[in-house]
Amino acid sequence: MRHRVSKIKIKHGVGYNTALVKNLAMSIIIYESIKTTAAKAKAVQPFVERLITIAKRGTTPEAKREAIREIEKVLTHTNSSKKIFEVLLEKYKDRTSGFTRITKLGYRAGDNAPVVQIELV
């Protein structure tokens, strides 16, 4: 039974799924908008929201240091973690949640997969 399970499943192995979500999250943070399939966007959306929320927790120097360590443990690209702390924290200082938006774009020509655009609000 899958009662109260909120994670979106992608039909690949565990290692592939974690790598996919991390790479999509880094792309969303760096470029602020990407086009992908609906399933992948729904899988990466809570991950990106959680990363920005972790960064917002760092109000004291100790908490900020811990937030930097936690985010850099997940995101391997240095520009993505820098952008979270330098650009996105200022952008979302008044917002508590809802940092991303998913917009439907249509269907892909090759396999008719639903294509969406996920972007930072």
NUMI-940540 format. One record per residue: residue number from 1; residue in one letter; y negated, x, z of N, C-alpha, C in turn. Coordinates in steps of 0.001 Angstrom, whole numbers. Example, Ala and Ser with C-alpha at 12.3 -4.5 7.8 and 13.67 -1.06 7.14 Angstrom:
2
@k->1&r->A&n_north->5690&n_east->13190&n_up->7800&ca_north->4500&ca_east->12300&ca_up->7800&c_north->3300&c_east->13200&c_up->7800
@k->2&r->S&n_north->2250&n_east->12850&n_up->7080&ca_north->1060&ca_east->13670&ca_up->7140&c_north->-30&c_east->12900&c_up->7870
# end
This chain:
121
@k->1&r->M&n_north->1184&n_east->836&n_up->0&ca_north->0&ca_east->0&ca_up->0&c_north->-1240&c_east->875&c_up->0
@k->2&r->R&n_north->-2284&n_east->392&n_up->-591&ca_north->-3496&ca_east->1192&ca_up->-677&c_north->-4671&c_east->479&c_up->-10
@k->3&r->H&n_north->-4419&n_east->-104&n_up->1149&ca_north->-5482&ca_east->-784&ca_up->1857&c_north->-6551&c_east->206&c_up->2288
@k->4&r->R&n_north->-7807&n_east->-126&n_up->2011&ca_north->-8980&ca_east->628&ca_up->2441&c_north->-9000&c_east->2054&c_up->1908
@k->5&r->V&n_north->-8338&n_east->2315&n_up->800&ca_north->-8386&ca_east->3621&ca_up->155&c_north->-9497&c_east->3555&c_up->-881
@k->6&r->S&n_north->-10503&n_east->4394&n_up->-721&ca_north->-11673&ca_east->4295&ca_up->-1585&c_north->-11731&c_east->5408&c_up->-2626
@k->7&r->K&n_north->-10707&n_east->6221&n_up->-2727&ca_north->-10713&ca_east->7335&ca_up->-3655&c_north->-10223&c_east->6881&c_up->-5022
@k->8&r->I&n_north->-10901&n_east->7299&n_up->-6067&ca_north->-10506&ca_east->6981&ca_up->-7428&c_north->-9463&c_east->8005&c_up->-7880
@k->9&r->K&n_north->-8367&n_east->7537&n_up->-8448&ca_north->-7305&ca_east->8431&ca_up->-8892&c_north->-7468&c_east->8743&c_up->-10374
@k->10&r->I&n_north->-7280&n_east->10004&n_up->-10699&ca_north->-7240&ca_east->10450&ca_up->-12087&c_north->-5826&c_east->10960&c_up->-12317
@k->11&r->K&n_north->-5227&n_east->10614&n_up->-13437&ca_north->-3811&ca_east->10882&ca_up->-13645&c_north->-3551&c_east->12317&c_up->-14087
@k->12&r->H&n_north->-3767&n_east->13253&n_up->-13192&ca_north->-3461&ca_east->14656&ca_up->-13406&c_north->-2963&c_east->15200&c_up->-12077
@k->13&r->G&n_north->-2696&n_east->16494&n_up->-12028&ca_north->-2257&ca_east->17114&ca_up->-10791&c_north->-3401&c_east->17274&c_up->-9809
@k->14&r->V&n_north->-3064&n_east->17627&n_up->-8581&ca_north->-4063&ca_east->17741&ca_up->-7529&c_north->-5047&c_east->18870&c_up->-7830
@k->15&r->G&n_north->-4548&n_east->20008&n_up->-8262&ca_north->-5430&ca_east->21136&ca_up->-8572&c_north->-6375&c_east->20828&c_up->-9711
@k->16&r->Y&n_north->-5875&n_east->20150&n_up->-10733&ca_north->-6715&ca_east->19761&ca_up->-11864&c_north->-7806&c_east->18803&c_up->-11407
@k->17&r->N&n_north->-7447&n_east->17843&n_up->-10568&ca_north->-8430&ca_east->16851&ca_up->-10118&c_north->-9539&c_east->17485&c_up->-9283
@k->18&r->T&n_north->-9185&n_east->18386&n_up->-8372&ca_north->-10219&ca_east->19012&ca_up->-7549&c_north->-11130&c_east->19892&c_up->-8393
@k->19&r->A&n_north->-10546&n_east->20637&n_up->-9344&ca_north->-11369&ca_east->21473&ca_up->-10223&c_north->-12281&c_east->20616&c_up->-11088
@k->20&r->L&n_north->-11760&n_east->19500&n_up->-11583&ca_north->-12550&ca_east->18607&ca_up->-12423&c_north->-13735&c_east->18033&c_up->-11650
@k->21&r->V&n_north->-13492&n_east->17559&n_up->-10438&ca_north->-14562&ca_east->16964&ca_up->-9636&c_north->-15604&c_east->18006&c_up->-9269
@k->22&r->K&n_north->-15185&n_east->19211&n_up->-8897&ca_north->-16140&ca_east->20263&ca_up->-8551&c_north->-16999&c_east->20656&c_up->-9752
@k->23&r->N&n_north->-16374&n_east->20812&n_up->-10926&ca_north->-17134&ca_east->21195&ca_up->-12114&c_north->-18078&c_east->20094&c_up->-12577
@k->24&r->L&n_north->-17639&n_east->18849&n_up->-12499&ca_north->-18536&ca_east->17741&ca_up->-12850&c_north->-19705&c_east->17656&c_up->-11878
@k->25&r->A&n_north->-19430&n_east->17872&n_up->-10591&ca_north->-20500&ca_east->17822&ca_up->-9591&c_north->-21525&c_east->18925&c_up->-9841
@k->26&r->M&n_north->-21050&n_east->20131&n_up->-10166&ca_north->-21988&ca_east->21221&ca_up->-10462&c_north->-22821&c_east->20902&c_up->-11694
@k->27&r->S&n_north->-22212&n_east->20299&n_up->-12708&ca_north->-22958&ca_east->19943&ca_up->-13914&c_north->-23995&c_east->18871&c_up->-13627
@k->28&r->I&n_north->-23646&n_east->17891&n_up->-12819&ca_north->-24601&ca_east->16836&ca_up->-12474&c_north->-25779&c_east->17419&c_up->-11707
@k->29&r->I&n_north->-25511&n_east->18321&n_up->-10788&ca_north->-26588&ca_east->18903&ca_up->-9990&c_north->-27480&c_east->19795&c_up->-10849
@k->30&r->I&n_north->-26896&n_east->20578&n_up->-11727&ca_north->-27693&ca_east->21500&ca_up->-12542&c_north->-28482&c_east->20754&c_up->-13615
@k->31&r->Y&n_north->-27813&n_east->19865&n_up->-14360&ca_north->-28455&ca_east->19203&ca_up->-15501&c_north->-29063&c_east->17849&c_up->-15153
@k->32&r->E&n_north->-28728&n_east->17297&n_up->-13996&ca_north->-29221&ca_east->16023&ca_up->-13466&c_north->-28766&c_east->14809&c_up->-14259
@k->33&r->S&n_north->-28018&n_east->14987&n_up->-15347&ca_north->-27512&ca_east->13863&ca_up->-16125&c_north->-26419&c_east->14365&c_up->-17055
@k->34&r->I&n_north->-25247&n_east->13710&n_up->-17035&ca_north->-24172&ca_east->14072&ca_up->-17948&c_north->-23507&c_east->12809&c_up->-18474
@k->35&r->K&n_north->-22860&n_east->12942&n_up->-19634&ca_north->-22085&ca_east->11846&ca_up->-20206&c_north->-20614&c_east->12154&c_up->-20001
@k->36&r->T&n_north->-19861&n_east->11185&n_up->-19500&ca_north->-18443&ca_east->11362&ca_up->-19246&c_north->-17765&c_east->9998&c_up->-19269
@k->37&r->T&n_north->-16467&n_east->9975&n_up->-19042&ca_north->-15761&ca_east->8694&ca_up->-19012&c_north->-16043&c_east->7986&c_up->-17692
@k->38&r->A&n_north->-15785&n_east->6702&n_up->-17676&ca_north->-16092&ca_east->5894&ca_up->-16496&c_north->-15247&c_east->6311&c_up->-15297
@k->39&r->A&n_north->-13980&n_east->6613&n_up->-15511&ca_north->-13105&ca_east->6986&ca_up->-14401&c_north->-13544&c_east->8292&c_up->-13754
@k->40&r->K&n_north->-13924&n_east->9263&n_up->-14582&ca_north->-14372&ca_east->10541&ca_up->-14044&c_north->-15695&c_east->10390&c_up->-13293
@k->41&r->A&n_north->-16581&n_east->9563&n_up->-13801&ca_north->-17863&ca_east->9342&ca_up->-13140&c_north->-17679&c_east->8662&c_up->-11793
@k->42&r->K&n_north->-16775&n_east->7694&n_up->-11722&ca_north->-16518&ca_east->7012&ca_up->-10454&c_north->-15838&c_east->7934&c_up->-9450
@k->43&r->A&n_north->-15087&n_east->8927&n_up->-9946&ca_north->-14432&ca_east->9868&ca_up->-9049&c_north->-15413&c_east->10900&c_up->-8495
@k->44&r->V&n_north->-16415&n_east->11284&n_up->-9284&ca_north->-17323&ca_east->12347&ca_up->-8856&c_north->-18538&c_east->11807&c_up->-8099
@k->45&r->Q&n_north->-18861&n_east->10554&n_up->-8241&ca_north->-20058&ca_east->9997&ca_up->-7616&c_north->-20081&c_east->10150&c_up->-6092
@k->46&r->P&n_north->-19017&n_east->9777&n_up->-5350&ca_north->-19086&ca_east->9965&ca_up->-3898&c_north->-19142&c_east->11435&c_up->-3488
@k->47&r->F&n_north->-18572&n_east->12313&n_up->-4297&ca_north->-18598&ca_east->13744&ca_up->-3998&c_north->-20024&c_east->14284&c_up->-4058
@k->48&r->V&n_north->-20765&n_east->13903&n_up->-5084&ca_north->-22157&ca_east->14358&ca_up->-5225&c_north->-23025&c_east->13759&c_up->-4118
@k->49&r->E&n_north->-22806&n_east->12487&n_up->-3817&ca_north->-23568&ca_east->11840&ca_up->-2744&c_north->-23339&c_east->12558&c_up->-1414
@k->50&r->R&n_north->-22094&n_east->12934&n_up->-1159&ca_north->-21759&ca_east->13614&ca_up->91&c_north->-22405&c_east->14995&c_up->160
@k->51&r->L&n_north->-22449&n_east->15716&n_up->-958&ca_north->-23074&ca_east->17038&ca_up->-960&c_north->-24562&c_east->16956&c_up->-634
@k->52&r->I&n_north->-25249&n_east->15992&n_up->-1200&ca_north->-26686&ca_east->15849&ca_up->-936&c_north->-26917&c_east->15419&c_up->503
@k->53&r->T&n_north->-26054&n_east->14568&n_up->1031&ca_north->-26175&ca_east->14143&ca_up->2421&c_north->-25939&c_east->15312&c_up->3372
@k->54&r->I&n_north->-24981&n_east->16171&n_up->3064&ca_north->-24738&ca_east->17363&ca_up->3883&c_north->-25964&c_east->18263&c_up->3872
@k->55&r->A&n_north->-26590&n_east->18426&n_up->2724&ca_north->-27783&ca_east->19262&ca_up->2632&c_north->-28946&c_east->18679&c_up->3431
@k->56&r->K&n_north->-29029&n_east->17359&n_up->3489&ca_north->-30124&ca_east->16723&ca_up->4222&c_north->-29950&c_east->16844&c_up->5735
@k->57&r->R&n_north->-28736&n_east->17136&n_up->6200&ca_north->-28500&ca_east->17276&ca_up->7640&c_north->-29159&c_east->18513&c_up->8210
@k->58&r->G&n_north->-29444&n_east->19511&n_up->7387&ca_north->-29941&ca_east->20792&ca_up->7872&c_north->-31396&c_east->20765&c_up->8264
@k->59&r->T&n_north->-31725&n_east->20224&n_up->9413&ca_north->-33115&ca_east->20189&ca_up->9868&c_north->-33437&c_east->21417&c_up->10718
@k->60&r->T&n_north->-32531&n_east->21797&n_up->11608&ca_north->-32737&ca_east->23008&ca_up->12402&c_north->-32180&c_east->24200&c_up->11629
@k->61&r->P&n_north->-32586&n_east->25417&n_up->11977&ca_north->-32065&ca_east->26593&ca_up->11251&c_north->-30545&c_east->26746&c_up->11344
@k->62&r->E&n_north->-29967&n_east->26413&n_up->12507&ca_north->-28515&ca_east->26518&ca_up->12653&c_north->-27804&c_east->25475&c_up->11791
@k->63&r->A&n_north->-28326&n_east->24260&n_up->11779&ca_north->-27721&ca_east->23195&ca_up->10975&c_north->-27884&c_east->23481&c_up->9484
@k->64&r->K&n_north->-29015&n_east->24056&n_up->9101&ca_north->-29222&ca_east->24395&ca_up->7697&c_north->-28264&c_east->25496&c_up->7254
@k->65&r->R&n_north->-28048&n_east->26483&n_up->8121&ca_north->-27120&ca_east->27560&ca_up->7805&c_north->-25701&c_east->27006&c_up->7632
@k->66&r->E&n_north->-25316&n_east->26102&n_up->8500&ca_north->-23990&ca_east->25493&ca_up->8411&c_north->-23855&c_east->24634&c_up->7148
@k->67&r->A&n_north->-24932&n_east->23928&n_up->6786&ca_north->-24906&ca_east->23114&ca_up->5567&c_north->-24795&c_east->23998&c_up->4329
@k->68&r->I&n_north->-25500&n_east->25126&n_up->4321&ca_north->-25410&ca_east->26056&ca_up->3194&c_north->-23997&c_east->26581&c_up->3057
@k->69&r->R&n_north->-23379&n_east->26956&n_up->4167&ca_north->-22004&ca_east->27458&ca_up->4128&c_north->-21039&c_east->26401&c_up->3620
@k->70&r->E&n_north->-21219&n_east->25178&n_up->4082&ca_north->-20313&ca_east->24102&ca_up->3687&c_north->-20446&c_east->23774&c_up->2199
@k->71&r->I&n_north->-21665&n_east->23778&n_up->1679&ca_north->-21875&ca_east->23462&ca_up->269&c_north->-21427&c_east->24619&c_up->-622
@k->72&r->E&n_north->-21705&n_east->25851&n_up->-223&ca_north->-21293&ca_east->26987&ca_up->-1050&c_north->-19788&c_east->27212&c_up->-1015
@k->73&r->K&n_north->-19101&n_east->26663&n_up->-5&ca_north->-17645&ca_east->26720&ca_up->17&c_north->-17069&c_east->25838&c_up->-1085
@k->74&r->V&n_north->-17772&n_east->24769&n_up->-1419&ca_north->-17298&ca_east->23814&ca_up->-2415&c_north->-17824&c_east->24159&c_up->-3808
@k->75&r->L&n_north->-19124&n_east->24432&n_up->-3931&ca_north->-19734&ca_east->24717&ca_up->-5225&c_north->-19758&c_east->26215&c_up->-5467
@k->76&r->T&n_north->-19121&n_east->26657&n_up->-6533&ca_north->-19020&ca_east->28084&ca_up->-6787&c_north->-20204&c_east->28621&c_up->-7580
@k->77&r->H&n_north->-20950&n_east->27767&n_up->-8228&ca_north->-22100&ca_east->28192&ca_up->-9023&c_north->-23306&c_east->28314&c_up->-8104
@k->78&r->T&n_north->-23939&n_east->29489&n_up->-8064&ca_north->-25021&ca_east->29710&ca_up->-7104&c_north->-26259&c_east->28890&c_up->-7436
@k->79&r->N&n_north->-26518&n_east->28645&n_up->-8715&ca_north->-27707&ca_east->27870&ca_up->-9077&c_north->-27605&c_east->26428&c_up->-8613
@k->80&r->S&n_north->-26403&n_east->25874&n_up->-8558&ca_north->-26261&ca_east->24486&ca_up->-8123&c_north->-26569&c_east->24338&c_up->-6638
@k->81&r->S&n_north->-26102&n_east->25275&n_up->-5808&ca_north->-26406&ca_east->25168&ca_up->-4382&c_north->-27884&c_east->25459&c_up->-4110
@k->82&r->K&n_north->-28484&n_east->26373&n_up->-4862&ca_north->-29914&ca_east->26632&ca_up->-4700&c_north->-30732&c_east->25411&c_up->-5088
@k->83&r->K&n_north->-30320&n_east->24741&n_up->-6161&ca_north->-31070&ca_east->23583&ca_up->-6620&c_north->-31008&c_east->22444&c_up->-5613
@k->84&r->I&n_north->-29861&n_east->22290&n_up->-4957&ca_north->-29757&ca_east->21245&ca_up->-3937&c_north->-30791&c_east->21477&c_up->-2843
@k->85&r->F&n_north->-30878&n_east->22702&n_up->-2346&ca_north->-31753&ca_east->22970&ca_up->-1205&c_north->-33219&c_east->23116&c_up->-1589
@k->86&r->E&n_north->-33528&n_east->23553&n_up->-2806&ca_north->-34919&ca_east->23770&ca_up->-3169&c_north->-35556&c_east->22567&c_up->-3869
@k->87&r->V&n_north->-34808&n_east->21899&n_up->-4742&ca_north->-35392&ca_east->20831&ca_up->-5557&c_north->-35005&c_east->19441&c_up->-5053
@k->88&r->L&n_north->-33717&n_east->19231&n_up->-4856&ca_north->-33242&ca_east->17877&ca_up->-4566&c_north->-33592&c_east->17401&c_up->-3162
@k->89&r->L&n_north->-33698&n_east->18312&n_up->-2193&ca_north->-34081&ca_east->17879&ca_up->-847&c_north->-35501&c_east->17319&c_up->-826
@k->90&r->E&n_north->-36397&n_east->17933&n_up->-1573&ca_north->-37764&ca_east->17411&ca_up->-1656&c_north->-37795&c_east->16073&c_up->-2395
@k->91&r->K&n_north->-36946&n_east->15954&n_up->-3396&ca_north->-36920&ca_east->14736&ca_up->-4199&c_north->-36383&c_east->13545&c_up->-3410
@k->92&r->Y&n_north->-35411&n_east->13797&n_up->-2527&ca_north->-34739&ca_east->12712&ca_up->-1809&c_north->-35042&c_east->12699&c_up->-319
@k->93&r->K&n_north->-36185&n_east->13203&n_up->104&ca_north->-36466&ca_east->13255&ca_up->1541&c_north->-36647&c_east->11865&c_up->2156
@k->94&r->D&n_north->-37095&n_east->10859&n_up->1373&ca_north->-37283&ca_east->9518&ca_up->1904&c_north->-36083&c_east->8614&c_up->1672
@k->95&r->R&n_north->-35138&n_east->9033&n_up->863&ca_north->-33986&ca_east->8207&ca_up->495&c_north->-32799&c_east->8593&c_up->1373
@k->96&r->T&n_north->-32069&n_east->7593&n_up->1884&ca_north->-30924&ca_east->7880&ca_up->2747&c_north->-29606&c_east->7885&c_up->1992
@k->97&r->S&n_north->-29516&n_east->7148&n_up->897&ca_north->-28290&ca_east->7128&ca_up->98&c_north->-28645&c_east->6638&c_up->-1300
@k->98&r->G&n_north->-27634&n_east->6555&n_up->-2165&ca_north->-27880&ca_east->6089&ca_up->-3523&c_north->-28588&c_east->7120&c_up->-4366
@k->99&r->F&n_north->-28054&n_east->8339&n_up->-4390&ca_north->-28697&ca_east->9424&ca_up->-5117&c_north->-28295&c_east->9464&c_up->-6583
@k->100&r->T&n_north->-27228&n_east->8744&n_up->-6957&ca_north->-26742&ca_east->8778&ca_up->-8336&c_north->-26732&c_east->7376&c_up->-8931
@k->101&r->R&n_north->-26752&n_east->7339&n_up->-10262&ca_north->-26711&ca_east->6068&ca_up->-10991&c_north->-25740&c_east->6226&c_up->-12149
@k->102&r->I&n_north->-24911&n_east->5204&n_up->-12364&ca_north->-23978&ca_east->5196&ca_up->-13490&c_north->-24430&c_east->4117&c_up->-14464
@k->103&r->T&n_north->-24657&n_east->4515&n_up->-15721&ca_north->-25093&ca_east->3602&ca_up->-16769&c_north->-24046&c_east->3582&c_up->-17875
@k->104&r->K&n_north->-23604&n_east->2396&n_up->-18267&ca_north->-22610&ca_east->2277&ca_up->-19330&c_north->-23268&c_east->2530&c_up->-20679
@k->105&r->L&n_north->-22594&n_east->3317&n_up->-21527&ca_north->-23140&ca_east->3653&ca_up->-22840&c_north->-22356&c_east->3039&c_up->-23991
@k->106&r->G&n_north->-21116&n_east->2661&n_up->-23770&ca_north->-20304&ca_east->2115&ca_up->-24846&c_north->-18914&c_east->2703&c_up->-24796
@k->107&r->Y&n_north->-18307&n_east->2853&n_up->-25971&ca_north->-16942&ca_east->3348&ca_up->-26053&c_north->-16882&c_east->4545&c_up->-26991
@k->108&r->R&n_north->-16021&n_east->5501&n_up->-26656&ca_north->-15855&ca_east->6708&ca_up->-27451&c_north->-15115&c_east->6382&c_up->-28740
@k->109&r->A&n_north->-15477&n_east->7042&n_up->-29820&ca_north->-14928&ca_east->6713&ca_up->-31132&c_north->-13452&c_east->7076&c_up->-31254
@k->110&r->G&n_north->-13029&n_east->8173&n_up->-30682&ca_north->-11670&ca_east->8643&ca_up->-30888&c_north->-10610&c_east->7811&c_up->-30200
@k->111&r->D&n_north->-10779&n_east->7563&n_up->-28908&ca_north->-9744&ca_east->6874&ca_up->-28145&c_north->-10232&c_east->5594&c_up->-27477
@k->112&r->N&n_north->-11442&n_east->5174&n_up->-27773&ca_north->-12014&ca_east->3935&ca_up->-27257&c_north->-12135&c_east->3939&c_up->-25733
@k->113&r->A&n_north->-12342&n_east->5111&n_up->-25153&ca_north->-12541&ca_east->5218&ca_up->-23707&c_north->-13975&c_east->4834&c_up->-23368
@k->114&r->P&n_north->-14184&n_east->4125&n_up->-22261&ca_north->-15556&ca_east->3763&ca_up->-21875&c_north->-16345&c_east->4998&c_up->-21457
@k->115&r->V&n_north->-17498&n_east->5198&n_up->-22092&ca_north->-18347&ca_east->6342&ca_up->-21831&c_north->-19551&c_east->5880&c_up->-21000
@k->116&r->V&n_north->-19872&n_east->6652&n_up->-19961&ca_north->-21013&ca_east->6332&ca_up->-19107&c_north->-21889&c_east->7569&c_up->-18946
@k->117&r->Q&n_north->-23080&n_east->7342&n_up->-18472&ca_north->-23980&ca_east->8433&ca_up->-18135&c_north->-24195&c_east->8386&c_up->-16635
@k->118&r->I&n_north->-23862&n_east->9473&n_up->-15960&ca_north->-24121&ca_east->9559&ca_up->-14523&c_north->-25292&c_east->10500&c_up->-14323
@k->119&r->E&n_north->-26262&n_east->10046&n_up->-13564&ca_north->-27502&ca_east->10820&ca_up->-13402&c_north->-27999&c_east->10734&c_up->-11982
@k->120&r->L&n_north->-28798&n_east->11703&n_up->-11612&ca_north->-29454&ca_east->11682&ca_up->-10312&c_north->-30693&c_east->10803&c_up->-10424
@k->121&r->V&n_north->-30868&n_east->9918&n_up->-9465&ca_north->-31975&ca_east->8961&ca_up->-9500&c_north->-33277&c_east->9665&c_up->-9183
# end
